[in-house]
Amino acid sequence: MVNRDRWRFADWRAVFVAAALLVPGTVGADALEDALQAMRAGRDERAASTLQQLAAAGNEEAMVRLASLYRNGQGVARSDVEARRWFEKAAQKGNPRAAYNLGVMLEVGRGGPSDPAAAKKWLKRAAEAGYATARSRMLVSSRSGMDANVQTRRLWLAIASGDSVQAKLALSAGAPHSEPDMLGRLPLHVAALHGQAEIAKLLLGAGAEVDQTDRHGDTALTLAARRGRLETVRILLANGADPRHRDKLGRDAVMLASARGRPRTLEALLAARGRLDGKDRQGRTALELAQLAGHGQIAEILLRAGARPENRASRDDWLGGDAVVSQSDGWTPLMVAAWRGNRDRARALVRKRAALDARDGEGRTALMLASARGHADIVQDLLAAKADARRSDLAGRTALHHATRGGSAEVVGFLLGAGAQVDAVDASGATPLIAASAAGHRDAARALLSAGAKPTHAASDGSTPL
């Protein structure tokens, strides 16, 4: 009876833990940063899941980011209605970027009926708040008597809303395709970035230069490849886009698609003779970028296409060297194997007496990396080899913090069994339970509560799991 009641209480506490998503503060900021990192790594579904929880809890920035995902169909089914709804919620909280995007959607009738008066109101609020693009748009609007400006504005609105009919009419009426926006991007760049394939085709037909760069050194192709805009990539390649052009970091379209985990886009680029073994400014190839980001499918595509793991980092890792993977991140081969989930490789390195508790540039160990990724088998092996479960990184986070942020209840159990401190506190005062609740990982939270974690512990900002 005692055990059954205990589990029933744990279940109730898990419900309370979920309520932590409603508590703003440092933990919420960490969860938002995790979502943004997931987006940068191409894990859009994971990012969308976290953003949905944070947005529902009232996080203004999460609302804006989630609206953008809905508008572009990244990690969620594309929905202009949902995009407009979340932009409106964030705009009502005073976010100028959301106010601008809401104004554009209201103006062109995207995600709902057109409302010129409401559109003007929100665009004005965004401009008054200092949002540069809104101020530029209002300036153009004030000169609406000038036909060229009217058609330019019409073209940009068509690109923003994905309206190829309006884009065609604007171009036919003389809208220039070579006038940049506030970020130095041309209409073709923005169309490629947002996957507006039909509009990109129209712009190219109107004479837009396919390999024109923006101020960051990006072409339409590198922008589309980074976002995985497959149809746009195909159109650009068919119109002669150079797949070997490099951005300011020295990365071409193949490298960008590999680093972001875009398999179908990568295959299209390789079919167009994209470079396999080029290196960016840090000396990393597309294969290495894919491996470091944990994109196994991308690595397989590159290897099948003939990529060679010959650069320093890959060679050391594949052959079992004891060199550091790169000077910038300080990862050892064991850390790379732990991060990727390569158990055979990790076991071989442990047998060779690799330094179990070596730290990278952020103070993380192989155990922390494996815990964050949820690789329970490697965590178990490292603990059996006496890796330190109580060690913390530069942010004060232990392997248990990393495991709860990753959400694996099994890993949490292994770490607790190895003596990890259930209520260890990081630099922000957050415990593993706070980290689990902020990320919405209920199974991990239940495991911590069952081990005696304190649901009332408060972080430095006063937030608790409850």
Secondary structure per residue as TSV (DSSP state, phi and psi in degrees):
chain	resnum	aa	ss	phi	psi
A	1	M	-	360.0	-40.4
A	2	V	H	-62.8	-45.0
A	3	N	H	-64.4	-41.8
A	4	R	H	-62.0	-42.8
A	5	D	H	-64.9	-35.2
A	6	R	H	-63.5	-44.4
A	7	W	H	-67.1	-36.9
A	8	R	H	-62.6	-40.1
A	9	F	H	-66.7	-38.3
A	10	A	H	-62.5	-38.5
A	11	D	H	-63.6	-42.2
A	12	W	H	-64.5	-40.5
A	13	R	H	-65.0	-33.9
A	14	A	H	-62.6	-35.1
A	15	V	H	-63.7	-42.0
A	16	F	H	-64.6	-34.9
A	17	V	H	-61.1	-40.1
A	18	A	H	-59.5	-27.5
A	19	A	G	-69.0	-12.5
A	20	A	G	-63.9	-22.1
A	21	L	G	-62.6	-18.9
A	22	L	G	-86.3	-4.6
A	23	V	-	-97.4	115.3
A	24	P	-	-74.0	163.8
A	25	G	S	139.4	-160.1
A	26	T	H	-60.2	-42.2
A	27	V	H	-64.0	-40.9
A	28	G	H	-61.7	-38.6
A	29	A	H	-64.1	-39.1
A	30	D	H	-63.2	-42.5
A	31	A	H	-64.6	-38.6
A	32	L	H	-64.5	-42.2
A	33	E	H	-63.9	-37.9
A	34	D	H	-60.7	-41.1
A	35	A	H	-64.5	-41.8
A	36	L	H	-66.8	-37.7
A	37	Q	H	-65.1	-38.7
A	38	A	H	-63.4	-38.7
A	39	M	H	-64.6	-43.0
A	40	R	H	-65.5	-28.3
A	41	A	T	-88.2	0.2
A	42	G	T	85.4	9.2
A	43	R	-	-93.5	69.6
A	44	D	H	-65.3	-36.9
A	45	E	H	-65.6	-40.8
A	46	R	H	-65.5	-41.7
A	47	A	H	-62.4	-43.4
A	48	A	H	-62.4	-39.9
A	49	S	H	-61.9	-45.3
A	50	T	H	-67.1	-42.7
A	51	L	H	-64.2	-36.2
A	52	Q	H	-61.4	-41.7
A	53	Q	H	-68.3	-42.8
A	54	L	H	-67.7	-39.8
A	55	A	H	-64.3	-42.6
A	56	A	H	-63.1	-26.6
A	57	A	T	-85.4	-0.5
A	58	G	T	100.4	10.1
A	59	N	-	-74.8	115.5
A	60	E	H	-62.7	-47.6
A	61	E	H	-64.6	-36.9
A	62	A	H	-63.4	-37.2
A	63	M	H	-60.2	-44.6
A	64	V	H	-65.3	-45.3
A	65	R	H	-63.9	-41.6
A	66	L	H	-64.8	-41.0
A	67	A	H	-59.3	-40.3
A	68	S	H	-65.0	-38.5
A	69	L	H	-64.1	-43.1
A	70	Y	H	-63.9	-40.4
A	71	R	H	-64.4	-36.4
A	72	N	H	-98.4	-6.7
A	73	G	T	70.0	37.5
A	74	Q	S	-102.5	114.7
A	75	G	S	77.1	-10.5
A	76	V	S	-142.2	162.2
A	77	A	-	-65.5	133.8
A	78	R	-	-60.9	131.1
A	79	S	-	-152.0	108.0
A	80	D	H	-66.2	-31.0
A	81	V	H	-62.8	-47.6
A	82	E	H	-67.4	-38.1
A	83	A	H	-60.5	-46.9
A	84	R	H	-64.6	-38.5
A	85	R	H	-62.5	-44.8
A	86	W	H	-74.8	-34.5
A	87	F	H	-61.5	-39.8
A	88	E	H	-65.0	-40.9
A	89	K	H	-62.5	-43.2
A	90	A	H	-70.6	-36.9
A	91	A	H	-63.0	-38.2
A	92	Q	H	-66.7	-19.9
A	93	K	T	-87.5	-2.2
A	94	G	T	99.0	12.7
A	95	N	-	-78.6	117.2
A	96	P	H	-67.2	-35.3
A	97	R	H	-63.8	-42.9
A	98	A	H	-64.8	-40.1
A	99	A	H	-61.0	-41.3
A	100	Y	H	-63.9	-50.2
A	101	N	H	-64.0	-38.0
A	102	L	H	-63.3	-42.2
A	103	G	H	-59.9	-42.2
A	104	V	H	-63.5	-44.1
A	105	M	H	-65.7	-37.5
A	106	L	H	-68.7	-35.8
A	107	E	H	-67.1	-42.2
A	108	V	H	-96.9	-2.5
A	109	G	T	74.9	35.1
A	110	R	T	-94.0	126.0
A	111	G	T	81.9	10.2
A	112	G	S	159.9	-178.4
A	113	P	-	-65.5	151.1
A	114	S	-	-71.4	141.9
A	115	D	-	-144.5	84.3
A	116	P	H	-55.7	-38.7
A	117	A	H	-65.0	-46.4
A	118	A	H	-65.8	-37.2
A	119	A	H	-60.4	-46.3
A	120	K	H	-61.3	-40.2
A	121	K	H	-60.8	-48.2
A	122	W	H	-71.8	-37.6
A	123	L	H	-64.4	-38.2
A	124	K	H	-64.9	-42.5
A	125	R	H	-61.5	-42.1
A	126	A	H	-64.3	-41.7
A	127	A	H	-65.0	-43.1
A	128	E	H	-66.1	-25.5
A	129	A	T	-82.4	-1.0
A	130	G	T	94.1	9.8
A	131	Y	-	-72.2	113.8
A	132	A	H	-58.8	-44.3
A	133	T	H	-63.2	-38.2
A	134	A	H	-66.5	-40.3
A	135	R	H	-63.9	-40.5
A	136	S	H	-63.6	-42.4
A	137	R	H	-64.4	-41.6
A	138	M	H	-65.4	-33.8
A	139	L	H	-66.0	-44.5
A	140	V	H	-62.0	-41.0
A	141	S	H	-61.9	-36.2
A	142	S	H	-69.7	-15.7
A	143	R	T	-110.2	31.8
A	144	S	T	-62.0	-11.9
A	145	G	T	-72.2	-16.6
A	146	M	S	-89.9	114.9
A	147	D	H	-59.5	-38.9
A	148	A	H	-61.6	-42.3
A	149	N	H	-66.1	-38.2
A	150	V	H	-61.9	-45.1
A	151	Q	H	-71.4	-33.2
A	152	T	H	-62.7	-47.4
A	153	R	H	-61.7	-40.0
A	154	R	H	-62.2	-40.1
A	155	L	H	-65.8	-45.4
A	156	W	H	-64.3	-38.3
A	157	L	H	-64.3	-39.3
A	158	A	H	-63.5	-40.3
A	159	I	H	-66.5	-41.9
A	160	A	H	-62.4	-34.1
A	161	S	H	-98.1	-4.6
A	162	G	T	71.9	26.7
A	163	D	-	-94.5	96.3
A	164	S	H	-69.6	-28.8
A	165	V	H	-64.5	-48.3
A	166	Q	H	-65.9	-35.9
A	167	A	H	-62.8	-42.1
A	168	K	H	-64.1	-42.7
A	169	L	H	-64.1	-41.6
A	170	A	H	-63.7	-44.7
A	171	L	H	-65.0	-39.8
A	172	S	H	-64.7	-30.1
A	173	A	T	-86.7	2.9
A	174	G	T	104.1	12.2
A	175	A	-	-60.8	128.9
A	176	P	-	-73.5	139.0
A	177	H	S	-96.8	4.0
A	178	S	S	-115.5	14.2
A	179	E	-	-95.1	117.8
A	180	P	-	-77.7	161.1
A	181	D	-	-87.6	-168.2
A	182	M	T	-66.1	-20.2
A	183	L	T	-96.9	7.2
A	184	G	S	79.3	15.3
A	185	R	-	-100.3	138.6
A	186	L	-	-84.7	165.9
A	187	P	H	-52.0	-39.3
A	188	L	H	-64.4	-38.6
A	189	H	H	-60.7	-46.9
A	190	V	H	-69.7	-39.1
A	191	A	H	-61.5	-41.4
A	192	A	H	-67.0	-42.0
A	193	L	H	-58.8	-39.3
A	194	H	T	-97.4	6.8
A	195	G	T	71.8	29.3
A	196	Q	-	-86.0	77.8
A	197	A	H	-62.6	-44.6
A	198	E	H	-65.4	-38.8
A	199	I	H	-68.8	-37.7
A	200	A	H	-59.4	-41.5
A	201	K	H	-63.0	-41.4
A	202	L	H	-63.7	-42.8
A	203	L	H	-64.0	-41.9
A	204	L	H	-64.1	-40.3
A	205	G	H	-64.8	-27.3
A	206	A	T	-84.9	-1.3
A	207	G	T	108.7	6.2
A	208	A	-	-61.2	138.3
A	209	E	-	-76.6	122.4
A	210	V	T	-66.4	-30.9
A	211	D	T	-108.9	19.8
A	212	Q	-	-64.8	136.7
A	213	T	-	-99.7	155.0
A	214	D	-	-92.8	-173.1
A	215	R	T	-68.1	-14.7
A	216	H	T	-96.2	3.6
A	217	G	S	85.0	8.2
A	218	D	-	-88.1	143.7
A	219	T	-	-101.5	173.1
A	220	A	H	-58.8	-35.8
A	221	L	H	-68.3	-43.5
A	222	T	H	-65.8	-36.0
A	223	L	H	-66.1	-43.7
A	224	A	H	-68.1	-38.1
A	225	A	H	-65.9	-40.4
A	226	R	H	-62.1	-37.6
A	227	R	H	-89.6	-7.2
A	228	G	T	73.6	35.2
A	229	R	-	-84.3	82.2
A	230	L	H	-58.5	-52.3
A	231	E	H	-62.5	-39.1
A	232	T	H	-66.1	-40.9
A	233	V	H	-58.9	-44.9
A	234	R	H	-61.5	-42.4
A	235	I	H	-64.4	-43.7
A	236	L	H	-63.6	-43.2
A	237	L	H	-63.7	-40.5
A	238	A	H	-64.0	-23.4
A	239	N	T	-99.6	17.2
A	240	G	T	90.1	14.9
A	241	A	-	-60.7	141.8
A	242	D	-	-86.4	110.3
A	243	P	T	-71.5	-7.0
A	244	R	T	-100.0	0.7
A	245	H	-	-63.6	139.6
A	246	R	-	-111.9	143.5
A	247	D	-	-82.5	-170.2
A	248	K	T	-68.1	-17.1
A	249	L	T	-91.9	3.6
A	250	G	S	81.0	17.3
A	251	R	-	-104.8	130.3
A	252	D	-	-92.4	-176.9
A	253	A	H	-62.1	-36.6
A	254	V	H	-63.8	-44.8
A	255	M	H	-62.6	-42.4
A	256	L	H	-66.5	-42.8
A	257	A	H	-65.4	-35.3
A	258	S	H	-70.3	-44.9
A	259	A	H	-65.5	-31.1
A	260	R	H	-93.7	-4.0
A	261	G	T	73.3	52.2
A	262	R	-	-113.2	81.9
A	263	P	H	-61.6	-46.7
A	264	R	H	-68.9	-37.9
A	265	T	H	-63.8	-42.1
A	266	L	H	-60.3	-44.5
A	267	E	H	-61.1	-39.7
A	268	A	H	-64.8	-39.3
A	269	L	H	-68.6	-40.4
A	270	L	H	-66.6	-35.9
A	271	A	H	-64.5	-25.2
A	272	A	T	-93.6	18.9
A	273	R	T	67.6	38.8
A	274	G	-	-65.8	152.3
A	275	R	-	-73.5	132.0
A	276	L	S	-85.9	-43.0
A	277	D	S	-116.9	24.3
A	278	G	-	-67.7	158.2
A	279	K	-	-123.1	142.7
A	280	D	-	-82.2	-171.1
A	281	R	T	-68.4	-17.8
A	282	Q	T	-93.4	3.8
A	283	G	S	81.9	19.0
A	284	R	-	-102.6	138.3
A	285	T	-	-90.6	173.4
A	286	A	H	-60.1	-39.1
A	287	L	H	-62.8	-44.7
A	288	E	H	-66.4	-40.2
A	289	L	H	-61.3	-40.2
A	290	A	H	-66.2	-42.5
A	291	Q	H	-66.1	-43.2
A	292	L	H	-67.4	-27.3
A	293	A	T	-87.5	-3.9
A	294	G	T	78.2	23.0
A	295	H	-	-92.0	83.3
A	296	G	H	-62.2	-39.8
A	297	Q	H	-63.7	-39.2
A	298	I	H	-64.3	-44.1
A	299	A	H	-59.5	-40.9
A	300	E	H	-63.8	-41.4
A	301	I	H	-61.9	-44.5
A	302	L	H	-65.7	-42.1
A	303	L	H	-65.6	-40.8
A	304	R	H	-63.5	-31.3
A	305	A	T	-79.8	-7.1
A	306	G	T	109.2	10.4
A	307	A	-	-63.1	142.6
A	308	R	-	-110.9	126.2
A	309	P	-	-78.5	66.2
A	310	E	-	-109.0	-11.6
A	311	N	S	-71.2	168.5
A	312	R	H	-53.7	-51.3
A	313	A	H	-64.8	-48.4
A	314	S	H	-66.5	-40.3
A	315	R	H	-63.2	-45.9
A	316	D	H	-60.2	-40.7
A	317	D	H	-71.4	-43.5
A	318	W	H	-69.9	-35.2
A	319	L	H	-94.9	-4.3
A	320	G	T	86.6	23.1
A	321	G	-	-65.8	169.6
A	322	D	-	-110.9	21.2
A	323	A	S	-80.5	163.6
A	324	V	-	-79.7	143.1
A	325	V	S	-63.3	-46.1
A	326	S	-	-152.1	152.8
A	327	Q	T	-66.9	-25.7
A	328	S	T	-77.9	-37.4
A	329	D	T	-106.9	-16.1
A	330	G	-	68.1	25.2
A	331	W	-	-79.4	132.6
A	332	T	-	-87.4	165.7
A	333	P	H	-55.0	-35.9
A	334	L	H	-65.7	-38.7
A	335	M	H	-63.6	-42.4
A	336	V	H	-62.4	-45.0
A	337	A	H	-63.5	-39.3
A	338	A	H	-65.0	-41.6
A	339	W	H	-67.0	-41.4
A	340	R	H	-79.0	-17.3
A	341	G	T	83.2	24.9
A	342	N	-	-88.0	90.1
A	343	R	H	-67.4	-42.0
A	344	D	H	-60.3	-43.0
A	345	R	H	-65.5	-43.6
A	346	A	H	-63.1	-42.9
A	347	R	H	-62.2	-41.1
A	348	A	H	-62.5	-40.7
A	349	L	H	-68.4	-37.8
A	350	V	H	-64.2	-41.0
A	351	R	H	-62.4	-31.6
A	352	K	T	-83.2	9.0
A	353	R	T	63.9	41.4
A	354	A	-	-60.9	149.4
A	355	A	-	-65.6	109.3
A	356	L	T	-65.4	-38.3
A	357	D	T	-107.1	23.6
A	358	A	-	-62.2	149.5
A	359	R	-	-113.8	148.6
A	360	D	-	-91.5	-169.5
A	361	G	T	-62.5	-19.0
A	362	E	T	-104.6	9.0
A	363	G	S	83.8	7.6
A	364	R	-	-84.4	147.8
A	365	T	-	-106.2	171.3
A	366	A	H	-59.7	-36.5
A	367	L	H	-63.8	-41.5
A	368	M	H	-63.7	-42.5
A	369	L	H	-66.0	-43.8
A	370	A	H	-64.5	-36.9
A	371	S	H	-65.9	-43.2
A	372	A	H	-62.6	-33.3
A	373	R	H	-88.4	-6.7
A	374	G	T	76.3	24.5
A	375	H	-	-84.8	82.3
A	376	A	H	-60.8	-38.1
A	377	D	H	-65.1	-39.8
A	378	I	H	-71.8	-38.9
A	379	V	H	-57.5	-45.7
A	380	Q	H	-60.9	-43.3
A	381	D	H	-65.0	-43.0
A	382	L	H	-65.8	-39.8
A	383	L	H	-66.5	-38.2
A	384	A	H	-63.8	-29.8
A	385	A	T	-85.3	5.3
A	386	K	T	79.4	31.7
A	387	A	-	-64.6	145.7
A	388	D	-	-80.4	112.8
A	389	A	T	-80.3	-10.4
A	390	R	T	-101.2	-5.5
A	391	R	-	-66.5	147.8
A	392	S	B	-122.1	155.9
A	393	D	-	-87.3	-170.6
A	394	L	T	-67.2	-20.4
A	395	A	T	-92.7	7.1
A	396	G	S	81.6	7.1
A	397	R	-	-89.8	132.2
A	398	T	B	-90.4	176.0
A	399	A	H	-58.8	-31.9
A	400	L	H	-67.3	-38.6
A	401	H	H	-59.0	-47.2
A	402	H	H	-63.8	-39.5
A	403	A	H	-65.6	-41.0
A	404	T	H	-72.0	-33.0
A	405	R	H	-66.5	-31.8
A	406	G	H	-79.8	-24.9
A	407	G	T	93.2	8.5
A	408	S	-	-88.3	110.7
A	409	A	H	-66.5	-32.5
A	410	E	H	-64.5	-44.5
A	411	V	H	-64.1	-41.4
A	412	V	H	-56.5	-43.4
A	413	G	H	-62.0	-43.3
A	414	F	H	-62.4	-43.5
A	415	L	H	-67.1	-41.9
A	416	L	H	-62.8	-38.6
A	417	G	H	-66.2	-23.7
A	418	A	T	-92.8	7.2
A	419	G	T	97.9	11.9
A	420	A	-	-62.5	143.0
A	421	Q	-	-77.7	118.4
A	422	V	T	-65.9	-29.2
A	423	D	T	-115.3	33.0
A	424	A	-	-59.4	142.9
A	425	V	-	-112.8	131.6
A	426	D	-	-89.3	-172.7
A	427	A	T	-63.3	-22.9
A	428	S	T	-93.8	3.1
A	429	G	S	84.8	5.3
A	430	A	-	-85.9	140.7
A	431	T	-	-95.3	168.8
A	432	P	H	-56.8	-34.0
A	433	L	H	-65.8	-39.9
A	434	I	H	-63.8	-40.9
A	435	A	H	-62.7	-43.1
A	436	A	H	-64.7	-43.4
A	437	S	H	-67.8	-37.9
A	438	A	H	-63.6	-34.8
A	439	A	H	-87.3	-5.1
A	440	G	T	76.4	23.3
A	441	H	-	-92.1	90.7
A	442	R	H	-70.3	-37.3
A	443	D	H	-63.1	-42.9
A	444	A	H	-64.5	-39.0
A	445	A	H	-63.7	-42.5
A	446	R	H	-60.6	-41.9
A	447	A	H	-62.1	-40.2
A	448	L	H	-68.6	-42.5
A	449	L	H	-62.8	-39.7
A	450	S	H	-65.4	-25.9
A	451	A	T	-89.0	3.5
A	452	G	T	100.2	12.9
A	453	A	-	-60.4	144.3
A	454	K	-	-86.4	113.3
A	455	P	T	-74.4	-8.2
A	456	T	T	-103.1	0.6
A	457	H	-	-62.5	136.5
A	458	A	-	-108.7	138.0
A	459	A	-	-76.3	-178.8
A	460	S	T	-61.3	-29.7
A	461	D	T	-89.7	5.0
A	462	G	S	91.9	-6.1
A	463	S	-	-75.2	149.3
A	464	T	-	-131.4	172.0
A	465	P	-	-68.4	-17.3
A	466	L	-	-91.0	360.0
